[in-house]
Amino acid sequence: MKITDLRCAVIGKHPIVRIVTDEGIYGLGEVEYTKPYLKPYVLQFRDALIGEDPTDVERIMLKIRQRGSFKPYGAAVSAIEHALWDVAGKAAGVPVYKLLGGKVRDQVRVYNGSIRTKRPGDRPEDYAAEVKWMMAQPEGFFMIKQGISFHSSMKKTIPDFHYGISQSSNFHGAMDQGQISERGMAHMLDCVTAMKEVTGDKVSLALDCGPGWFLPDAIRFAKAVEKHNLMWLEDMLTGDYVPWINAQAYRELTTSTSTPIHTGEQIYSRHNFKELIETQAVRVIGPDPADIGGIAELKWVAEHAYMHSIMMAPHGTANGLLGLGALINVCATLPANYIAFEYPSATDPWWNDIVIGLPKQIVKNSMVNLLGAPGLGLDIDAEGAKKYLRAEDAGFFD
């Protein structure tokens, strides 16, 4: 089998990768909806892939892996890797998890970071109401993740929240940074208390915090919320689009508190997790299969973390429904340090109509069943999707 074409079309907001072969088998991969500009970054790899055997996934990755980087620029390599595994699974007639060593669980646990209602403000009662709404949803999520501090609008809506620099950038994930005021700190703690009064010990709570914190504030806050038994505090010092790690500072934060510290969504490649893991700099890592370099890369990191007693909770909120297939397959194979992955819901309602292979209710009791179809288990209805293609991508499904 040989690759005859690499295509990329932006459907809705998601760049979708399609690898075409001479045997009529094709594979699909999906880039986060926050990165519609990555189409040319995908297509630059076309000449490198044509003529290669798509089932030799690692051989192809050796050709292109060096051309990725921290978020957002690892996404093109990652989506291609997903599409390669999709082809390989279809060619073998098995789900991709079979090619990654086989499943260790029949269902995978997920948590909620994407199914939300519009919060009217950033007051404690607003946060409490949103958490209550999320707890009432039919998915029965065991855990909710809420954005606070620099990962929320409170950095702008709460007067004098911090003393640093505020961005006027239109870029997704642009980082504000500065020392948090006493008022800002007290407001956040009030919000946490209000949410925990709703969740109790029935539903766990994690906080997406940054990036943007400096270490002294991060230590103060982590210690102050210890009594609430949060699942984790995420991306306080780095994260989102920050192209560095700062493992030494994370280790100091982690060793100062019993509250688990989490990071990793923007990190590309197993090599960039090495110091975080081997120095016990965090308690939880959250690589994203759509940014780290693919699902095999994520599995390598999970196994290394397991050997160091670090928990695993993959990121994925913006990965779309095809990205959900990649998450399900890889998480079925992960060791016992796996907690749950962040569930990606449909970006637009019509995605539910054009993606083939998912049940009507995907999540029940916070669990998702494995997909039985070969490859990553999902496909796109070409006829149904054509109305969402741009004119330049009219031949994407040919």
Secondary structure as the mmCIF struct_conf table of DSSP 4:
data_model
#
loop_
_struct_conf.conf_type_id
_struct_conf.id
_struct_conf.beg_label_comp_id
_struct_conf.beg_label_asym_id
_struct_conf.beg_label_seq_id
_struct_conf.end_label_comp_id
_struct_conf.end_label_asym_id
_struct_conf.end_label_seq_id
STRN STRN1 ILE A 3 ILE A 11
TURN_TY1_P TURN_TY1_P1 GLY A 12 LYS A 13
STRN STRN2 HIS A 14 THR A 21
TURN_TY1_P TURN_TY1_P2 ASP A 22 GLU A 23
BEND BEND1 GLY A 24 GLY A 24
STRN STRN3 TYR A 26 GLU A 30
TURN_TY1_P TURN_TY1_P3 TYR A 33 THR A 34
HELX_RH_3T_P HELX_RH_3T_P1 PRO A 36 LEU A 38
HELX_RH_AL_P HELX_RH_AL_P1 LYS A 39 LEU A 43
TURN_TY1_P TURN_TY1_P4 GLN A 44 PHE A 45
HELX_RH_AL_P HELX_RH_AL_P2 ARG A 46 LEU A 49
TURN_TY1_P TURN_TY1_P5 ILE A 50 GLY A 51
BEND BEND2 GLU A 52 GLU A 52
TURN_TY1_P TURN_TY1_P6 PRO A 54 THR A 55
HELX_RH_AL_P HELX_RH_AL_P3 VAL A 57 ILE A 64
HELX_RH_3T_P HELX_RH_3T_P2 ARG A 65 ARG A 67
BEND BEND3 PHE A 70 PHE A 70
TURN_TY1_P TURN_TY1_P7 LYS A 71 GLY A 74
HELX_RH_AL_P HELX_RH_AL_P4 ALA A 75 ALA A 92
TURN_TY1_P TURN_TY1_P8 GLY A 93 GLY A 93
BEND BEND4 VAL A 94 VAL A 94
STRN STRN4 PRO A 95 PRO A 95
HELX_RH_AL_P HELX_RH_AL_P5 VAL A 96 LEU A 99
TURN_TY1_P TURN_TY1_P9 LEU A 100 GLY A 101
BEND BEND5 VAL A 104 VAL A 104
BEND BEND6 ASP A 106 ASP A 106
STRN STRN5 GLN A 107 ASN A 112
BEND BEND7 GLY A 113 SER A 114
BEND BEND8 PRO A 120 PRO A 120
BEND BEND9 ASP A 122 ARG A 123
HELX_RH_AL_P HELX_RH_AL_P6 PRO A 124 MET A 135
TURN_TY1_P TURN_TY1_P10 ALA A 136 ALA A 136
BEND BEND10 GLN A 137 GLN A 137
TURN_TY1_P TURN_TY1_P11 PRO A 138 GLU A 139
BEND BEND11 PHE A 142 PHE A 142
STRN STRN6 MET A 143 GLY A 147
HELX_RH_3T_P HELX_RH_3T_P3 SER A 149 HIS A 151
BEND BEND12 SER A 152 SER A 152
TURN_TY1_P TURN_TY1_P12 SER A 153 SER A 153
HELX_RH_AL_P HELX_RH_AL_P7 MET A 154 THR A 157
BEND BEND13 ILE A 158 ILE A 158
TURN_TY1_P TURN_TY1_P13 PRO A 159 ASP A 160
STRN STRN7 HIS A 162 HIS A 162
BEND BEND14 TYR A 163 GLY A 164
STRN STRN8 ILE A 165 ILE A 165
HELX_LH_PP_P HELX_LH_PP_P1 SER A 166 GLN A 167
BEND BEND15 PHE A 171 PHE A 171
TURN_TY1_P TURN_TY1_P14 HIS A 172 GLY A 173
HELX_LH_PP_P HELX_LH_PP_P2 ALA A 174 ASP A 176
STRN STRN9 GLN A 177 GLN A 177
HELX_LH_PP_P HELX_LH_PP_P3 GLN A 179 GLN A 179
STRN STRN10 ILE A 180 ILE A 180
HELX_LH_PP_P HELX_LH_PP_P4 SER A 181 SER A 181
HELX_RH_AL_P HELX_RH_AL_P8 GLU A 182 THR A 199
TURN_TY1_P TURN_TY1_P15 GLY A 200 LYS A 202
BEND BEND16 VAL A 203 VAL A 203
STRN STRN11 SER A 204 ASP A 208
BEND BEND17 PRO A 211 PRO A 211
HELX_RH_AL_P HELX_RH_AL_P9 LEU A 215 ALA A 224
TURN_TY1_P TURN_TY1_P16 VAL A 225 VAL A 225
HELX_RH_3T_P HELX_RH_3T_P4 GLU A 226 HIS A 228
TURN_TY1_P TURN_TY1_P17 ASN A 229 ASN A 229
BEND BEND18 MET A 231 MET A 231
STRN STRN12 LEU A 233 GLU A 234
BEND BEND19 MET A 236 THR A 238
TURN_TY1_P TURN_TY1_P18 ASP A 240 TYR A 241
HELX_RH_AL_P HELX_RH_AL_P10 ALA A 247 THR A 255
TURN_TY1_P TURN_TY1_P19 SER A 256 SER A 256
BEND BEND20 SER A 258 THR A 259
STRN STRN13 ILE A 261 THR A 263
TURN_TY1_P TURN_TY1_P20 GLU A 265 GLN A 266
BEND BEND21 SER A 269 SER A 269
HELX_RH_3T_P HELX_RH_3T_P5 ARG A 270 PHE A 273
HELX_RH_AL_P HELX_RH_AL_P11 LYS A 274 GLU A 278
TURN_TY1_P TURN_TY1_P21 THR A 279 GLN A 280
BEND BEND22 ARG A 283 ARG A 283
STRN STRN14 VAL A 284 ILE A 285
TURN_TY1_P TURN_TY1_P22 PRO A 289 ASP A 291
BEND BEND23 ILE A 292 GLY A 293
HELX_RH_AL_P HELX_RH_AL_P12 ILE A 295 MET A 307
TURN_TY1_P TURN_TY1_P23 HIS A 308 SER A 309
STRN STRN15 MET A 311 MET A 312
TURN_TY1_P TURN_TY1_P24 THR A 317 ALA A 318
BEND BEND24 ASN A 319 ASN A 319
HELX_RH_AL_P HELX_RH_AL_P13 GLY A 320 CYS A 331
TURN_TY1_P TURN_TY1_P25 ALA A 332 THR A 333
TURN_TY1_P TURN_TY1_P26 ALA A 336 ASN A 337
STRN STRN16 TYR A 338 TYR A 338
STRN STRN17 PHE A 341 TYR A 343
HELX_LH_PP_P HELX_LH_PP_P5 PRO A 344 ALA A 346
BEND BEND25 THR A 347 ASP A 348
TURN_TY1_P TURN_TY1_P27 PRO A 349 TRP A 350
HELX_RH_AL_P HELX_RH_AL_P14 TRP A 351 ILE A 354
STRN STRN18 VAL A 355 ILE A 356
BEND BEND26 GLY A 357 GLY A 357
BEND BEND27 LYS A 360 GLN A 361
STRN STRN19 LYS A 364 LYS A 364
TURN_TY1_P TURN_TY1_P28 ASN A 365 SER A 366
STRN STRN20 MET A 367 ASN A 369
HELX_LH_PP_P HELX_LH_PP_P6 LEU A 370 LEU A 371
BEND BEND28 ALA A 373 PRO A 374
STRN STRN21 GLY A 375 GLY A 375
TURN_TY1_P TURN_TY1_P29 LEU A 376 LEU A 376
BEND BEND29 GLY A 377 GLY A 377
STRN STRN22 ASP A 379 ILE A 380
HELX_RH_AL_P HELX_RH_AL_P15 ALA A 382 ALA A 385
HELX_RH_3T_P HELX_RH_3T_P6 LYS A 386 TYR A 388
BEND BEND30 LEU A 389 LEU A 389
HELX_RH_3T_P HELX_RH_3T_P7 ALA A 391 ASP A 393
TURN_TY1_P TURN_TY1_P30 ALA A 394 PHE A 397
#
